[in-house]
Amino acid sequence: MRFLLDAGVPVSVGKVLQSAAHEVIYYHEVLAEKAADILVAEIAIKNDAILVAIDKDMRKIGDRYGRHPRLAKLDLLQLCCSEVSAAKRVDHALDLIESEWNFKMKKLPRRFWFEVNSQYLKTLR
């Protein structure tokens, strides 16, 4: 799996994903500081990467433009927890995240949409 970490996502989340043999693209490697959310989403799509976001704005972009042709293929891992607990929550949820990705890949052209909250995990199929 390939992930693009949005601005604000702790580097520790990327380290967790890399330790599980996943490819991680860090925001600063491909985007200028304060890039528009829509551009971040488009870069994730062009890199065949799951966008990892911690801010609520990105969820709104996905909801609002999810049916828009430019963003119809946006895959999103939304972190709805504190930055401090984000890496630990992702580490605990990783088996389920991978399982949901495998499910999505069998059911193309389905979007991957997974939320990691401080209290629960949520997938939208």
Secondary structure by P-SEA (a helix, b strand, c coil): cbbbbcccccaaaaaaaaaabbbbbcccccccccccaaaaaaaaaaacbbbbbccaaaaaaaaaccccccccccccccccccccaaaaaaaaaaaaaaaaaaaaaacccbbbbbbbccccccccc
